[in-house]
Amino acid sequence: MTSELASDIIIQQQHRYNAVAQRIEQQIREGEIAAGSRILGERELAKLLGVSRVTLRRALGELRDRGVLVSDQAKGWFVAPPNVSEQNVLRSFSEMAAARGLACRSQVIRSTVRIAGFEEAEVLRLEAGAQVFELARVRFLAGEAVGIEESLVPLQRAPSLPKADFSRQSLYVAMRDAGAGPAIADYVLSAALATLEQAKLLRVPVGTALLTTNAIARDVNGAPVELSKTFFRGDRYRFLTTLKAELR
């Protein structure tokens, strides 16, 4: 077998299992297969899709790696619950949900204007006594609570924010409309244990491990426009990145 022929066969196989993966994912997005439910066994599913079990397993493995499916060796394959999958792209929660074809909504738990604290003013480069818009929301994907977002935005950068209904509207869209859209962010991931209040809002036991993000978002000129903190359920959040070795 020539190297070119072998390469063609590999490409054909990749197209085949990618097509199978896309077909299964489409059924999940369209609600034909519900979150948390078990999909057909491999033998039945391979026969239904008209592919070999080898191809099917490659497709299922692809969906598992992307967080669409989870596997249990004893019970089979299940549709993963809805989760947030962030990549090295600065996007709003609404944009991330739309990219995955999932419905999202928000429960506003705090929306107010107040004076920035000393450290907040320093990070946001504000003068003493400057006002900030404070917004805290529980974010939902497909009806499941996945995180609590807390944001501070200099009021002078977007004076219209207090009038917006952020149970429906995207904060980033409102900021862009005001000319204060984030272009880049310094992003730190850490871990925390759910407090009593957080546990109630996220519907998890007190002390559940949460993934915490702290971010400072800046506009195209490098000026800080948002100081944020988010608490995600560990079973509902993934951060995807690419690491490169330093060349010496």
Backbone as JSON, one array per atom type, in Angstrom:
{
  "sequence": "MTSELASDIIIQQQHRYNAVAQRIEQQIREGEIAAGSRILGERELAKLLGVSRVTLRRALGELRDRGVLVSDQAKGWFVAPPNVSEQNVLRSFSEMAAARGLACRSQVIRSTVRIAGFEEAEVLRLEAGAQVFELARVRFLAGEAVGIEESLVPLQRAPSLPKADFSRQSLYVAMRDAGAGPAIADYVLSAALATLEQAKLLRVPVGTALLTTNAIARDVNGAPVELSKTFFRGDRYRFLTTLKAELR",
  "N": [[0.84, -1.2, 0.0], [0.62, 2.17, -0.92], [1.91, 5.25, 0.48], [0.28, 7.42, -0.11], [-2.2, 6.25, -0.66], [-2.76, 5.08, 1.81], [-2.99, 7.41, 3.32], [-5.27, 8.53, 2.14], [-7.21, 6.67, 2.91], [-7.22, 6.98, 5.68], [-8.15, 9.62, 5.88], [-10.71, 9.3, 4.79], [-11.85, 7.66, 6.75], [-11.83, 9.41, 8.92], [-13.62, 11.39, 8.05], [-15.89, 9.82, 8.03], [-16.37, 9.02, 10.75], [-16.56, 11.54, 11.89], [-18.84, 12.52, 10.67], [-20.74, 10.8, 11.75], [-20.54, 11.51, 14.46], [-21.42, 14.17, 14.32], [-24.06, 13.75, 13.55], [-25.19, 12.43, 15.77], [-24.78, 14.4, 17.73], [-26.4, 16.43, 16.72], [-28.95, 15.32, 17.06], [-29.06, 15.38, 19.82], [-28.95, 18.15, 20.34], [-31.33, 18.96, 19.16], [-33.12, 17.94, 20.85], [-33.99, 15.34, 20.64], [-32.68, 13.41, 22.0], [-32.49, 13.4, 25.37], [-30.81, 15.4, 27.91], [-28.72, 13.66, 30.18], [-29.86, 11.22, 29.65], [-29.67, 7.75, 28.63], [-28.07, 6.61, 25.71], [-28.7, 4.56, 22.77], [-27.47, 1.15, 22.77], [-24.17, 0.18, 21.66], [-24.15, -1.77, 19.59], [-26.81, -1.7, 18.57], [-26.98, 1.01, 17.85], [-24.93, 1.32, 15.96], [-25.92, -0.31, 13.92], [-28.27, 1.05, 13.31], [-27.27, 3.48, 12.34], [-25.82, 2.6, 10.24], [-23.07, 1.99, 10.21], [-19.78, 0.7, 11.07], [-18.92, -0.81, 14.24], [-16.45, 0.0, 15.08], [-16.08, 2.49, 13.82], [-18.23, 3.83, 15.0], [-17.45, 3.81, 17.71], [-15.22, 5.49, 17.58], [-16.49, 7.88, 16.94], [-18.13, 8.23, 19.19], [-16.17, 8.47, 21.13], [-15.01, 10.87, 20.32], [-17.13, 12.65, 20.85], [-17.26, 12.33, 23.6], [-14.78, 13.41, 24.38], [-15.27, 16.04, 23.8], [-17.08, 16.69, 25.68], [-19.76, 16.19, 25.26], [-20.87, 13.67, 25.57], [-20.89, 11.19, 28.19], [-19.28, 8.31, 29.55], [-20.0, 5.1, 30.93], [-18.6, 2.23, 31.92], [-20.01, 0.02, 32.75], [-22.69, 0.6, 32.29], [-23.0, 1.91, 29.86], [-23.36, 4.54, 27.35], [-24.04, 7.97, 28.01], [-25.92, 11.04, 27.69], [-24.28, 14.0, 28.36], [-24.83, 16.31, 31.08], [-25.9, 19.77, 30.61], [-23.22, 22.09, 30.03], [-20.74, 24.68, 30.48], [-18.36, 25.46, 28.1], [-15.44, 26.9, 27.79], [-13.14, 28.52, 25.63], [-9.99, 29.81, 24.4], [-11.08, 32.4, 23.87], [-12.62, 35.51, 24.2], [-15.74, 35.66, 25.25], [-19.22, 36.32, 25.88], [-21.44, 34.83, 28.33], [-23.89, 34.28, 27.14], [-23.16, 34.17, 24.45], [-21.46, 31.94, 24.48], [-23.33, 29.97, 25.13], [-25.0, 30.09, 22.89], [-23.23, 29.26, 20.93], [-23.11, 26.59, 21.45], [-25.64, 25.83, 20.94], [-27.52, 25.96, 22.97], [-30.17, 26.89, 25.18], [-30.22, 29.78, 27.22], [-30.63, 31.5, 30.35], [-31.11, 34.07, 32.86], [-31.04, 34.76, 36.36], [-31.47, 37.55, 38.12], [-29.8, 38.6, 40.94], [-28.71, 40.72, 42.15], [-28.58, 44.14, 41.38], [-27.3, 47.11, 41.09], [-26.22, 50.52, 41.77], [-23.29, 51.84, 43.08], [-20.72, 53.28, 45.24], [-17.37, 52.81, 44.29], [-15.15, 50.56, 45.93], [-11.94, 51.01, 47.6], [-9.85, 49.28, 46.58], [-11.16, 48.29, 44.34], [-11.55, 50.63, 42.84], [-8.91, 51.23, 42.32], [-8.06, 49.07, 40.68], [-9.8, 49.4, 38.53], [-9.02, 51.82, 37.68], [-10.16, 54.25, 38.63], [-11.27, 57.4, 39.97], [-11.34, 58.43, 43.43], [-14.44, 57.91, 45.02], [-15.85, 57.44, 42.69], [-18.54, 56.01, 40.78], [-19.81, 52.68, 40.4], [-21.41, 50.15, 38.44], [-23.02, 47.43, 39.72], [-23.57, 44.05, 39.2], [-25.1, 40.97, 39.76], [-25.72, 37.64, 38.97], [-27.48, 34.52, 38.61], [-26.66, 32.02, 36.38], [-28.2, 30.1, 33.86], [-28.31, 27.07, 31.99], [-30.12, 25.36, 29.62], [-32.13, 25.11, 31.53], [-30.74, 24.35, 33.82], [-28.95, 25.38, 36.67], [-25.8, 26.77, 36.39], [-23.81, 28.53, 37.15], [-22.67, 31.42, 39.09], [-22.47, 34.76, 38.43], [-20.64, 37.71, 39.03], [-20.33, 41.09, 38.46], [-18.55, 44.17, 37.99], [-18.8, 47.36, 36.68], [-17.45, 50.37, 35.5], [-19.5, 53.12, 35.98], [-19.43, 55.47, 34.53], [-18.51, 54.66, 32.07], [-20.56, 53.27, 30.91], [-23.38, 54.47, 31.21], [-26.06, 53.69, 30.88], [-26.53, 51.16, 31.83], [-27.85, 50.53, 34.39], [-30.55, 50.66, 33.72], [-31.18, 48.54, 32.16], [-32.61, 45.27, 31.51], [-31.29, 42.65, 32.81], [-31.99, 40.04, 33.15], [-32.73, 39.14, 30.79], [-31.12, 40.4, 28.89], [-27.8, 40.56, 27.43], [-24.89, 41.35, 29.2], [-22.42, 42.02, 28.03], [-23.2, 42.72, 25.43], [-24.71, 45.02, 25.97], [-22.67, 46.61, 27.0], [-21.02, 46.84, 24.76], [-22.73, 48.27, 23.09], [-22.65, 50.66, 24.4], [-20.17, 51.51, 23.82], [-18.13, 50.46, 25.32], [-17.12, 47.91, 25.1], [-15.64, 44.78, 26.04], [-12.36, 43.74, 25.06], [-10.17, 42.22, 25.62], [-8.99, 40.08, 28.26], [-7.64, 39.54, 31.51], [-7.32, 36.54, 33.09], [-8.04, 34.4, 35.72], [-8.06, 31.2, 37.1], [-9.35, 29.33, 39.81], [-10.04, 27.35, 42.78], [-12.89, 26.81, 44.93], [-15.01, 26.36, 47.83], [-18.47, 25.77, 48.01], [-20.51, 28.19, 49.53], [-23.21, 28.57, 51.94], [-25.19, 30.24, 50.81], [-24.41, 30.24, 48.08], [-24.65, 27.53, 47.53], [-27.41, 27.13, 47.72], [-28.33, 28.7, 45.57], [-27.11, 27.46, 43.39], [-28.02, 24.94, 43.65], [-26.72, 22.77, 44.92], [-24.94, 20.69, 47.33], [-23.79, 22.2, 50.41], [-20.39, 23.19, 50.55], [-19.63, 21.95, 48.23], [-17.29, 21.51, 45.59], [-16.32, 24.29, 43.7], [-15.52, 25.93, 40.63], [-13.71, 28.81, 40.34], [-13.56, 31.94, 38.75], [-11.61, 34.8, 38.21], [-11.55, 37.91, 36.73], [-10.24, 40.61, 34.77], [-11.45, 42.72, 32.52], [-10.62, 44.45, 29.52], [-10.81, 47.3, 27.28], [-10.34, 48.06, 23.73], [-8.32, 49.87, 23.89], [-6.95, 49.2, 26.1], [-7.93, 50.02, 28.52], [-9.43, 49.3, 31.68], [-12.62, 47.81, 31.82], [-14.34, 46.12, 33.1], [-14.66, 44.34, 36.12], [-14.7, 41.16, 37.28], [-16.16, 38.23, 38.85], [-16.71, 34.79, 38.96], [-18.55, 31.93, 39.89], [-18.53, 28.68, 39.19], [-20.29, 25.59, 38.87], [-18.49, 22.65, 39.35], [-19.08, 20.41, 37.82], [-20.23, 21.45, 35.63], [-18.67, 23.05, 34.09], [-16.03, 23.72, 31.83], [-12.74, 24.53, 30.87], [-11.01, 25.21, 28.0], [-7.85, 25.14, 26.56], [-4.8, 25.89, 24.77], [-1.54, 24.87, 25.15], [1.76, 25.92, 24.62], [5.1, 24.93, 24.08], [8.05, 26.59, 25.16], [10.32, 27.81, 22.82], [13.72, 27.15, 22.49]],
  "CA": [[0.0, 0.0, 0.0], [1.4, 3.39, -0.97], [1.63, 6.21, 1.54], [-0.84, 8.27, -0.52], [-3.42, 5.47, -0.49], [-2.99, 4.98, 3.25], [-3.45, 8.72, 3.77], [-6.65, 8.69, 1.68], [-8.06, 5.81, 3.74], [-7.33, 7.63, 7.0], [-9.01, 10.79, 5.71], [-12.08, 8.81, 4.62], [-12.32, 7.19, 8.06], [-12.07, 10.59, 9.75], [-14.86, 11.98, 7.57], [-16.98, 8.93, 8.38], [-16.73, 9.1, 12.17], [-16.98, 12.92, 12.16], [-20.23, 12.63, 10.23], [-21.55, 10.1, 12.75], [-20.53, 12.34, 15.66], [-22.27, 15.32, 14.06], [-25.45, 13.3, 13.51], [-25.61, 12.17, 17.15], [-24.84, 15.68, 18.42], [-27.57, 17.15, 16.23], [-30.12, 14.74, 17.72], [-29.05, 15.87, 21.2], [-29.29, 19.58, 20.32], [-32.73, 19.12, 18.77], [-33.95, 17.4, 21.93], [-34.42, 13.97, 20.41], [-32.06, 12.64, 23.09], [-32.47, 14.36, 26.48], [-29.63, 15.43, 28.78], [-28.73, 12.68, 31.26], [-30.45, 9.94, 29.25], [-28.77, 6.76, 28.04], [-28.31, 6.41, 24.29], [-28.78, 3.15, 22.39], [-26.25, 0.37, 22.89], [-23.3, 0.33, 20.49], [-24.56, -2.67, 18.51], [-28.04, -1.17, 17.98], [-26.72, 2.31, 17.27], [-24.12, 1.11, 14.75], [-26.82, -0.85, 12.9], [-29.2, 2.12, 12.93], [-26.55, 4.5, 11.57], [-25.22, 1.97, 9.07], [-21.61, 2.07, 10.27], [-19.17, -0.35, 11.88], [-18.77, -0.44, 15.65], [-15.18, 0.72, 15.21], [-16.36, 3.88, 13.45], [-19.12, 4.37, 16.02], [-16.69, 4.07, 18.93], [-14.41, 6.68, 17.34], [-17.4, 9.02, 17.01], [-18.53, 8.39, 20.59], [-14.99, 8.98, 21.84], [-14.9, 12.28, 19.95], [-18.16, 13.38, 21.6], [-16.85, 12.3, 25.01], [-13.69, 14.36, 24.56], [-15.82, 17.39, 23.7], [-18.0, 16.91, 26.79], [-21.15, 15.98, 24.86], [-21.28, 12.39, 26.15], [-20.08, 10.58, 29.24], [-19.4, 6.85, 29.44], [-19.95, 4.25, 32.11], [-18.27, 0.92, 31.35], [-21.02, -0.98, 33.12], [-24.05, 0.97, 31.87], [-23.05, 2.42, 28.5], [-23.12, 5.95, 27.05], [-25.1, 8.88, 28.44], [-25.78, 12.44, 27.29], [-23.77, 14.8, 29.48], [-25.66, 17.47, 31.43], [-25.4, 20.99, 29.96], [-22.09, 22.72, 30.71], [-20.07, 25.77, 29.78], [-17.03, 25.11, 27.61], [-14.76, 28.12, 27.35], [-11.87, 28.39, 24.94], [-9.19, 31.03, 24.46], [-11.82, 33.46, 23.17], [-13.41, 36.29, 25.16], [-17.14, 35.69, 24.84], [-20.18, 36.38, 26.96], [-22.1, 33.57, 28.64], [-24.92, 34.1, 26.12], [-22.48, 33.76, 23.22], [-21.0, 30.57, 24.66], [-24.5, 29.11, 25.05], [-25.45, 30.08, 21.5], [-22.27, 28.46, 20.16], [-23.41, 25.18, 21.7], [-27.03, 25.58, 20.61], [-28.26, 25.77, 24.21], [-30.93, 28.04, 25.68], [-29.73, 30.27, 28.5], [-31.39, 32.57, 30.99], [-30.44, 34.59, 34.05], [-31.81, 35.23, 37.51], [-30.74, 38.67, 38.71], [-29.87, 38.61, 42.4], [-28.27, 42.05, 42.6], [-28.37, 45.1, 40.3], [-27.28, 48.36, 41.84], [-25.14, 51.49, 41.56], [-22.66, 52.17, 44.37], [-19.37, 53.85, 45.18], [-16.34, 51.78, 44.2], [-14.23, 50.43, 47.05], [-10.6, 51.51, 47.3], [-9.15, 48.35, 45.69], [-11.91, 48.24, 43.07], [-11.23, 51.86, 42.1], [-7.52, 51.15, 41.87], [-7.99, 48.14, 39.56], [-10.56, 49.96, 37.41], [-8.43, 53.13, 37.4], [-11.18, 55.25, 38.89], [-11.0, 58.36, 41.03], [-12.05, 58.16, 44.68], [-15.84, 58.33, 44.98], [-16.49, 57.12, 41.41], [-19.6, 55.02, 40.89], [-19.77, 51.47, 39.57], [-22.64, 49.37, 38.33], [-22.78, 46.07, 40.23], [-24.55, 43.09, 38.73], [-24.88, 39.57, 40.15], [-26.76, 36.8, 38.36], [-27.33, 33.06, 38.47], [-26.79, 31.71, 34.96], [-28.81, 28.8, 33.62], [-28.23, 26.45, 30.67], [-31.13, 24.31, 29.47], [-32.86, 24.99, 32.78], [-29.87, 23.95, 34.91], [-28.07, 26.42, 37.2], [-24.41, 26.37, 36.17], [-22.82, 29.44, 37.75], [-23.05, 32.73, 39.62], [-21.59, 35.78, 37.88], [-20.65, 39.01, 39.69], [-19.6, 42.04, 37.61], [-18.48, 45.59, 38.32], [-18.49, 48.14, 35.49], [-17.45, 51.82, 35.78], [-20.76, 53.68, 35.5], [-19.14, 56.51, 33.55], [-18.26, 54.04, 30.77], [-21.83, 52.77, 30.35], [-24.39, 55.01, 32.13], [-27.39, 53.13, 30.66], [-26.64, 49.78, 32.35], [-28.85, 50.3, 35.45], [-31.91, 50.62, 33.18], [-31.35, 47.33, 31.36], [-33.14, 44.06, 32.14], [-30.26, 41.64, 32.58], [-32.52, 38.67, 33.17], [-32.9, 38.81, 29.39], [-30.1, 41.0, 28.04], [-26.39, 40.25, 27.66], [-24.11, 42.48, 29.71], [-21.4, 42.4, 27.05], [-23.87, 43.41, 24.33], [-25.04, 46.35, 26.47], [-21.42, 47.36, 27.11], [-20.59, 47.17, 23.39], [-23.62, 49.32, 22.6], [-22.24, 51.9, 25.06], [-18.8, 51.81, 23.42], [-17.21, 49.98, 26.36], [-17.05, 46.46, 24.96], [-14.35, 44.13, 26.37], [-11.6, 43.21, 23.93], [-9.19, 41.28, 26.16], [-9.18, 39.92, 29.7], [-6.72, 38.75, 32.34], [-8.25, 35.52, 33.57], [-7.42, 33.51, 36.7], [-8.91, 30.1, 37.57], [-9.0, 28.76, 41.11], [-11.1, 26.5, 43.33], [-13.51, 27.27, 46.17], [-16.09, 25.51, 48.33], [-19.73, 26.49, 47.98], [-21.08, 28.68, 50.77], [-24.62, 28.23, 52.08], [-25.95, 31.01, 49.81], [-24.07, 29.74, 46.74], [-25.2, 26.18, 47.39], [-28.85, 27.26, 47.46], [-28.53, 29.25, 44.23], [-26.65, 26.5, 42.38], [-28.7, 23.67, 43.91], [-25.72, 21.76, 45.25], [-24.69, 20.65, 48.77], [-22.79, 23.14, 50.95], [-19.06, 22.63, 50.51], [-19.32, 21.4, 46.92], [-16.19, 22.2, 44.92], [-16.68, 25.2, 42.61], [-14.43, 26.56, 39.89], [-13.85, 30.25, 40.45], [-12.79, 32.73, 37.79], [-11.46, 36.22, 38.47], [-11.13, 38.5, 35.46], [-10.24, 42.06, 34.52], [-11.62, 42.9, 31.07], [-10.16, 45.76, 29.03], [-11.26, 47.65, 25.94], [-9.3, 48.0, 22.7], [-7.25, 50.78, 24.27], [-6.3, 48.69, 27.3], [-8.54, 50.56, 29.74], [-10.3, 48.31, 32.3], [-14.05, 48.11, 31.71], [-15.13, 45.21, 33.94], [-14.02, 43.49, 37.13], [-15.72, 40.12, 37.47], [-15.87, 36.98, 39.56], [-17.73, 33.82, 38.64], [-18.48, 30.65, 40.6], [-19.15, 27.66, 38.36], [-20.34, 24.21, 39.32], [-17.39, 21.89, 38.75], [-19.59, 19.43, 36.84], [-20.9, 22.17, 34.55], [-17.76, 24.02, 33.49], [-14.74, 23.25, 31.32], [-11.95, 25.57, 30.2], [-10.15, 24.57, 27.01], [-6.77, 26.02, 26.13], [-3.67, 25.24, 24.1], [-0.27, 25.26, 25.74], [2.88, 25.77, 23.7], [6.41, 24.89, 24.72], [8.96, 27.69, 24.8], [11.39, 27.39, 21.93], [15.04, 27.64, 22.97]],
  "C": [[0.88, 1.25, 0.0], [1.01, 4.32, 0.16], [0.44, 7.09, 1.2], [-2.16, 7.54, -0.33], [-3.77, 5.34, 0.98], [-3.53, 6.29, 3.8], [-4.9, 8.95, 3.38], [-7.61, 7.87, 2.54], [-8.29, 6.44, 5.11], [-8.27, 8.82, 6.94], [-10.47, 10.37, 5.57], [-12.67, 8.34, 5.95], [-12.65, 8.36, 8.97], [-13.38, 11.26, 9.35], [-16.06, 11.16, 8.04], [-17.36, 9.08, 9.85], [-17.09, 10.53, 12.59], [-18.45, 13.12, 11.78], [-21.17, 11.94, 11.23], [-21.65, 10.92, 14.03], [-21.46, 13.54, 15.49], [-23.75, 14.94, 14.07], [-25.98, 13.06, 14.92], [-25.76, 13.48, 17.91], [-26.05, 16.5, 17.99], [-28.85, 16.63, 16.89], [-30.21, 15.24, 19.16], [-29.49, 17.33, 21.25], [-30.76, 19.81, 20.0], [-33.68, 18.49, 19.78], [-34.46, 16.0, 21.71], [-33.84, 13.02, 21.45], [-31.85, 13.64, 24.24], [-31.17, 14.26, 27.28], [-29.78, 14.42, 29.91], [-29.28, 11.32, 30.85], [-29.4, 9.03, 28.6], [-29.1, 6.61, 26.56], [-28.35, 4.91, 23.99], [-27.44, 2.45, 22.59], [-25.47, 0.44, 21.59], [-23.75, -0.54, 19.32], [-25.8, -2.12, 17.78], [-27.78, 0.14, 17.24], [-25.92, 2.2, 15.97], [-25.0, 0.6, 13.6], [-27.76, 0.23, 12.4], [-28.53, 3.16, 12.04], [-25.85, 3.92, 10.33], [-23.71, 2.08, 9.03], [-21.08, 0.91, 11.12], [-19.07, 0.13, 13.33], [-17.46, 0.29, 15.9], [-15.38, 2.2, 14.91], [-17.22, 4.54, 14.52], [-18.34, 4.72, 17.29], [-15.79, 5.29, 18.79], [-15.27, 7.94, 17.48], [-17.82, 9.29, 18.45], [-17.38, 8.95, 21.42], [-14.77, 10.46, 21.56], [-15.89, 13.13, 20.75], [-17.85, 13.39, 23.09], [-15.76, 13.33, 25.27], [-14.17, 15.8, 24.51], [-16.85, 17.67, 24.78], [-19.46, 16.73, 26.45], [-21.7, 14.71, 25.48], [-20.37, 12.02, 27.31], [-20.3, 9.07, 29.16], [-19.3, 6.19, 30.8], [-19.73, 2.83, 31.59], [-19.33, -0.12, 31.64], [-22.39, -0.69, 32.5], [-24.13, 1.53, 30.45], [-22.79, 3.91, 28.4], [-24.33, 6.8, 27.43], [-24.84, 10.29, 27.91], [-25.35, 13.24, 28.51], [-24.75, 15.92, 29.81], [-25.08, 18.72, 30.79], [-24.25, 21.6, 30.74], [-21.53, 23.83, 29.85], [-18.69, 25.28, 29.37], [-16.37, 26.35, 27.05], [-13.44, 27.77, 26.67], [-11.11, 29.7, 25.08], [-9.81, 32.15, 23.64], [-12.66, 34.18, 24.22], [-14.83, 36.42, 24.64], [-18.03, 35.79, 26.07], [-20.78, 35.0, 27.2], [-23.14, 33.26, 27.56], [-24.31, 33.61, 24.81], [-21.98, 32.34, 23.31], [-22.17, 29.59, 24.54], [-24.98, 28.97, 23.61], [-24.54, 29.22, 20.64], [-22.53, 26.98, 20.33], [-24.87, 24.83, 21.4], [-27.9, 25.36, 21.83], [-28.99, 27.05, 24.61], [-30.37, 28.47, 27.02], [-30.65, 31.33, 29.05], [-30.66, 32.98, 32.26], [-31.45, 34.93, 35.13], [-30.99, 36.32, 38.18], [-30.91, 38.64, 40.22], [-29.36, 39.92, 42.99], [-28.01, 42.92, 41.38], [-28.45, 46.48, 40.92], [-26.12, 49.25, 41.42], [-24.59, 51.87, 42.93], [-21.29, 52.8, 44.15], [-18.35, 52.71, 45.15], [-15.49, 51.76, 45.46], [-12.83, 50.86, 46.62], [-9.87, 50.6, 46.31], [-9.83, 48.25, 44.34], [-11.56, 49.45, 42.21], [-9.82, 51.82, 41.55], [-7.4, 50.24, 40.64], [-8.68, 48.72, 38.32], [-10.08, 51.35, 37.01], [-9.45, 54.26, 37.53], [-10.74, 56.19, 39.99], [-11.81, 57.98, 42.27], [-13.47, 58.71, 44.58], [-16.56, 58.03, 43.68], [-17.51, 56.0, 41.6], [-19.36, 53.83, 39.95], [-21.15, 50.85, 39.53], [-22.3, 47.95, 38.74], [-23.92, 45.15, 39.81], [-24.17, 41.69, 39.16], [-26.05, 38.75, 39.62], [-26.44, 35.33, 38.53], [-27.57, 32.78, 37.0], [-27.25, 30.27, 34.78], [-28.58, 28.36, 32.17], [-29.24, 25.31, 30.61], [-31.86, 24.04, 30.78], [-32.04, 24.62, 33.99], [-29.0, 25.12, 35.37], [-26.62, 25.97, 37.05], [-23.4, 27.31, 36.83], [-23.45, 30.72, 38.29], [-22.02, 33.74, 39.12], [-21.76, 37.1, 38.65], [-19.77, 39.95, 38.88], [-19.66, 43.45, 38.17], [-18.04, 46.33, 37.07], [-18.49, 49.62, 35.88], [-18.7, 52.46, 35.17], [-20.52, 54.73, 34.42], [-18.91, 55.95, 32.16], [-19.56, 53.57, 30.11], [-22.98, 53.2, 31.27], [-25.77, 54.36, 32.01], [-27.59, 51.75, 31.3], [-27.7, 49.6, 33.42], [-30.28, 50.18, 34.93], [-32.2, 49.32, 32.42], [-31.91, 46.17, 32.18], [-32.17, 42.92, 31.85], [-30.71, 40.22, 32.9], [-32.7, 38.18, 31.74], [-31.72, 39.26, 28.53], [-28.69, 40.57, 28.42], [-25.66, 41.49, 28.14], [-23.1, 42.95, 28.67], [-22.01, 43.13, 25.85], [-24.19, 44.84, 24.75], [-23.78, 47.22, 26.57], [-20.9, 47.75, 25.72], [-21.42, 48.31, 22.82], [-23.23, 50.68, 23.19], [-20.82, 52.3, 24.7], [-17.76, 51.37, 24.43], [-17.06, 48.47, 26.3], [-15.68, 45.9, 25.31], [-13.68, 43.57, 25.13], [-10.59, 42.16, 24.37], [-9.39, 41.19, 27.67], [-8.04, 39.13, 30.32], [-7.6, 37.82, 33.16], [-7.53, 34.57, 34.5], [-8.44, 32.47, 37.15], [-8.42, 29.6, 38.92], [-10.17, 27.9, 41.59], [-11.63, 27.1, 44.63], [-14.59, 26.28, 46.57], [-17.36, 26.33, 48.43], [-20.19, 26.9, 49.37], [-22.55, 28.27, 50.82], [-25.46, 28.94, 51.01], [-25.68, 30.49, 48.4], [-24.67, 28.36, 46.5], [-26.7, 26.22, 47.08], [-29.1, 27.73, 46.02], [-28.16, 28.26, 43.14], [-27.24, 25.11, 42.56], [-27.71, 22.52, 44.09], [-25.54, 21.74, 46.76], [-23.66, 21.71, 49.19], [-21.43, 22.46, 50.95], [-18.69, 21.95, 49.2], [-18.2, 22.2, 46.26], [-16.71, 23.03, 43.75], [-15.41, 25.67, 41.92], [-14.68, 28.06, 39.87], [-12.99, 30.94, 39.4], [-12.77, 34.18, 38.26], [-10.92, 36.86, 37.2], [-11.17, 40.02, 35.49], [-10.32, 42.2, 33.01], [-11.25, 44.32, 30.69], [-10.68, 46.01, 27.63], [-10.09, 47.63, 24.97], [-8.11, 48.9, 23.01], [-6.51, 50.34, 25.53], [-6.88, 49.21, 28.59], [-9.47, 49.52, 30.36], [-11.77, 48.73, 32.25], [-14.92, 47.19, 32.56], [-14.21, 44.45, 34.88], [-15.05, 42.43, 37.47], [-15.2, 38.93, 38.26], [-17.03, 36.04, 39.29], [-17.48, 32.52, 39.4], [-19.25, 29.62, 39.79], [-19.22, 26.33, 39.09], [-19.25, 23.43, 38.6], [-17.84, 20.89, 37.7], [-20.28, 20.11, 35.66], [-19.97, 23.12, 33.82], [-16.47, 23.35, 33.04], [-14.04, 24.44, 30.66], [-10.94, 24.89, 29.3], [-9.08, 25.56, 26.55], [-5.7, 25.2, 25.43], [-2.38, 25.77, 24.7], [0.86, 24.98, 24.75], [4.2, 25.8, 24.46], [7.23, 26.1, 24.26], [10.08, 27.15, 23.93], [12.7, 27.99, 22.37], [16.09, 27.44, 21.89]]
}
